[in-house]
Each structure stands twice: as C-alpha cells, then as structure tokens.
Amino acid sequence: MNCSVYIMASKRNGTLYTGVTSNLEQRVWQHRNGTFEGFSKEYGTKLLVWYESGEAIEGAIMREKQIKKWNRIWKLRLIESMNPEWRDLGDEILGSNQICPSEAQTSRSGSPPSRG
C-alpha cells in the first residue's frame, strides 16, 4: 500500500494542514472541493505544497504525528526544501482530472468509493 504524508496550505505562508492518506490523489481532490467539514474546509487549505510517500501506513502516521508537533518555522522549511515556489503540487497529482478519483473508479467497477 502506498501511503502519503502531506501538507496543504491556504496560500504561501498561510494556514497549514498536515495529514496522512492511502490515496493522495483522492485526498487532494477532497481538500480542493471541501468535501469534509472541519479545519481544512474552514481555513481553505486547498493547495498541496508538500508530500512524501512510503509503503507502510504505520510509518506515515508516525511521520504525520512528528510533523504536527513541529513549530511553524520547521514546517515552512520542510515545504521550501521541496517546493521553494509554493507551487500547487496537486496540479501534478490530479492533472486534468475534474471528478473525484474514487468516483471515476466507481463508474468503471461498480463498487463504492473507498475512503483513503
């Protein structure tokens, strides 16, 4: 299973949200479209500005918890080490996909979407 730890932002140097998922493409789409109530929707963290992927969910969860404990300056340095221009990396992840990735899979397979 490919798992990702990621940071979403409202804008450059704006509000940050750190999360973990087993489906980064689907999760980015969900953030962009405000499908979850709560912090991310309230503060408009829709730009994927940093992520790292690995195989084990346990390692991803540990990394997420580690980053959430960091002070803001450390998080900004982490983002800028990978993405100094604060590009929306979600554009690269999603490409031109305008529908939720899980919905696209459902229409092909007939199965309900999974939550990542």
C-alpha positions as CSV (number, residue, x, y, z in Angstrom):
1,M,0.0,0.0,0.0
2,N,1.4,3.4,-0.9
3,C,0.8,5.9,1.9
4,S,1.5,9.7,1.9
5,V,2.0,12.3,4.5
6,Y,1.1,15.7,3.1
7,I,0.8,19.4,3.9
8,M,-2.0,21.6,2.4
9,A,-1.9,25.4,2.6
10,S,-4.4,28.2,2.1
11,K,-1.7,30.3,0.3
12,R,2.0,30.9,0.5
13,N,2.9,31.2,4.2
14,G,-0.8,30.8,5.0
15,T,-2.6,28.3,7.2
16,L,-1.2,24.8,7.1
17,Y,-2.9,21.4,7.4
18,T,-0.9,18.2,7.9
19,G,-2.5,14.8,7.1
20,V,-1.9,11.2,6.1
21,T,-3.7,9.2,3.4
22,S,-3.5,5.9,1.4
23,N,-4.8,7.8,-1.7
24,L,-3.2,11.1,-2.2
25,E,-5.0,11.9,-5.5
26,Q,-8.4,11.4,-3.9
27,R,-7.5,13.3,-0.7
28,V,-6.2,16.3,-2.7
29,W,-9.4,16.4,-4.7
30,Q,-11.4,16.2,-1.4
31,H,-9.5,19.2,0.1
32,R,-9.9,21.2,-3.1
33,N,-13.6,20.6,-3.2
34,G,-14.3,21.0,0.6
35,T,-16.0,17.6,1.0
36,F,-15.1,17.3,4.7
37,E,-16.3,19.5,7.4
38,G,-13.7,20.8,9.8
39,F,-10.4,22.6,9.9
40,S,-9.4,22.2,6.3
41,K,-12.7,23.4,4.9
42,E,-13.0,26.2,7.4
43,Y,-9.5,27.6,6.7
44,G,-9.4,26.9,2.9
45,T,-6.3,24.7,2.8
46,K,-6.6,23.6,-0.8
47,L,-3.0,23.8,-2.1
48,L,-0.8,20.7,-1.8
49,V,2.6,22.2,-1.0
50,W,4.5,19.2,0.3
51,Y,4.2,15.4,0.5
52,E,6.2,12.3,0.9
53,S,5.2,8.7,0.1
54,G,6.1,5.4,1.6
55,E,4.9,1.8,1.8
56,A,3.8,1.4,5.4
57,I,0.8,3.2,6.9
58,E,2.4,2.9,10.4
59,G,5.5,4.9,9.2
60,A,3.3,7.5,7.6
61,I,1.2,8.0,10.7
62,M,4.4,8.4,12.8
63,R,5.7,11.0,10.4
64,E,2.4,12.9,10.4
65,K,2.4,13.0,14.2
66,Q,6.1,14.1,14.2
67,I,5.4,17.0,11.8
68,K,2.3,18.1,13.6
69,K,4.4,18.6,16.7
70,W,6.9,20.8,14.9
71,N,6.8,24.5,15.2
72,R,5.7,26.5,12.2
73,I,9.2,27.6,11.0
74,W,10.3,24.0,10.8
75,K,7.2,23.2,8.7
76,L,7.9,26.1,6.4
77,R,11.5,25.0,5.9
78,L,10.3,21.5,5.1
79,I,7.9,22.9,2.4
80,E,10.5,25.2,0.9
81,S,13.1,22.4,0.8
82,M,10.9,20.5,-1.7
83,N,8.8,23.4,-3.1
84,P,10.5,26.8,-2.8
85,E,8.0,28.5,-5.1
86,W,5.0,27.0,-3.2
87,R,3.5,25.6,-6.4
88,D,0.3,23.7,-6.0
89,L,1.7,20.1,-6.4
90,G,-1.9,19.0,-6.6
91,D,-2.0,20.1,-10.2
92,E,0.7,17.5,-10.9
93,I,-1.1,14.8,-8.9
94,L,-4.5,15.4,-10.4
95,G,-3.6,16.6,-13.9
96,S,-6.8,17.5,-15.7
97,N,-9.0,15.1,-13.5
98,Q,-12.1,17.2,-12.6
99,I,-14.0,14.4,-10.9
100,C,-13.2,12.6,-7.7
101,P,-10.8,9.8,-8.4
102,S,-12.9,7.4,-6.3
103,E,-16.0,8.3,-8.3
104,A,-14.1,7.6,-11.6
105,Q,-13.2,4.1,-10.2
106,T,-16.8,3.5,-9.1
107,S,-18.1,4.3,-12.5
108,R,-15.7,1.7,-14.0
109,S,-16.0,-1.0,-11.4
110,G,-19.5,-0.6,-9.9
111,S,-18.0,-0.7,-6.4
112,P,-18.5,2.1,-3.9
113,P,-15.6,4.5,-3.4
114,S,-13.0,3.8,-0.7
115,R,-12.1,6.4,1.9
116,G,-8.3,6.9,2.0
